[in-house]
Amino acid sequence: MRIDRLHLQTAHLEALSEFYAEKFELDVRSVEDDSVVVAFGETSVVFEPSPTGTNPYYHFAITVPSNRFDDAVAWLTDRVEPLTDPDTDEQTFSFEFMNAHAVYCLDPAGNVVELIARHGLPDATGAFDAGRFRRVSEIGLPTPDVRHTVEALEDAVGATRWDESTDEFAVVGDDEGLFVVVETGRPWYPTDTRASDRFPVTVATPDAVDVRTFETLPYRIEPA
């Protein structure tokens, strides 16, 4: 599954614009409705103004080349303070079930941002910089009913859940793009304080054949 465009809301539009332009050195542009578009490799993330009084935050992951993961960690550490494992203080994380390694940080809106090296994807040549970001390959979707939401997502994009699925956590998709479906209130890993909550998300993917919405969830899947 491929995530070509992602719409998220924020109460910190200016701060996000500056952060991703200056800290991450990404292409950032404003659009007419006061939204900001950030190019994470092949994925455009559109940050839209949130309604007054709301403060949305999300979890999303950006794929980096597997053979440049150590360089990606150093690159990130030069710009922000990475999140650490609350038990070990380690800054990098290994996920055997995903065949991946990751490093995390918070952006000014409190989004839990992950750089992930998926070892099943091709390597890259040359030094690491933001131009090596491949695409956004994960978006978190909290829900009060993980299994029901997983079934709806499978139907919407033709993807399947991974074997590690439980009633509190499930992964739908593949290395190119996936949904991380968690029970509402479960902290976004690796934090123990950023409880997941339901905020509006629109995902544009070529794997969707039509527009799908969710009766009790603020999520929308649409063709790219």
Rosetta blueprint (number, residue, H / E / L):
1 M L
2 R L
3 I L
4 D L
5 R E
6 L E
7 H E
8 L E
9 Q E
10 T E
11 A L
12 H L
13 L H
14 E H
15 A H
16 L H
17 S H
18 E H
19 F H
20 Y H
21 A H
22 E H
23 K H
24 F L
25 E L
26 L L
27 D L
28 V E
29 R E
30 S E
31 V L
32 E L
33 D L
34 D L
35 S L
36 V E
37 V E
38 V E
39 A E
40 F E
41 G L
42 E L
43 T E
44 S E
45 V E
46 V E
47 F E
48 E E
49 P E
50 S L
51 P L
52 T L
53 G L
54 T L
55 N L
56 P L
57 Y L
58 Y L
59 H E
60 F E
61 A E
62 I E
63 T E
64 V E
65 P L
66 S H
67 N H
68 R H
69 F H
70 D H
71 D H
72 A H
73 V H
74 A H
75 W H
76 L H
77 T H
78 D L
79 R L
80 V L
81 E L
82 P L
83 L L
84 T L
85 D L
86 P L
87 D L
88 T L
89 D L
90 E L
91 Q L
92 T E
93 F E
94 S E
95 F E
96 E H
97 F H
98 M H
99 N L
100 A E
101 H E
102 A E
103 V E
104 Y E
105 C E
106 L E
107 D L
108 P L
109 A L
110 G L
111 N L
112 V E
113 V E
114 E E
115 L E
116 I E
117 A E
118 R E
119 H L
120 G L
121 L L
122 P L
123 D L
124 A L
125 T L
126 G L
127 A L
128 F L
129 D L
130 A H
131 G H
132 R H
133 F L
134 R L
135 R L
136 V E
137 S E
138 E E
139 I E
140 G E
141 L E
142 P E
143 T E
144 P L
145 D L
146 V H
147 R H
148 H H
149 T H
150 V H
151 E H
152 A H
153 L H
154 E H
155 D H
156 A H
157 V H
158 G L
159 A L
160 T L
161 R E
162 W L
163 D L
164 E L
165 S L
166 T L
167 D L
168 E L
169 F E
170 A E
171 V E
172 V E
173 G E
174 D E
175 D L
176 E L
177 G E
178 L E
179 F E
180 V E
181 V E
182 V E
183 E E
184 T L
185 G L
186 R L
187 P E
188 W L
189 Y L
190 P L
191 T L
192 D L
193 T L
194 R L
195 A E
196 S L
197 D L
198 R L
199 F L
200 P L
201 V E
202 T E
203 V E
204 A E
205 T E
206 P L
207 D L
208 A L
209 V L
210 D L
211 V L
212 R E
213 T E
214 F E
215 E L
216 T L
217 L E
218 P E
219 Y E
220 R E
221 I E
222 E E
223 P E
224 A L
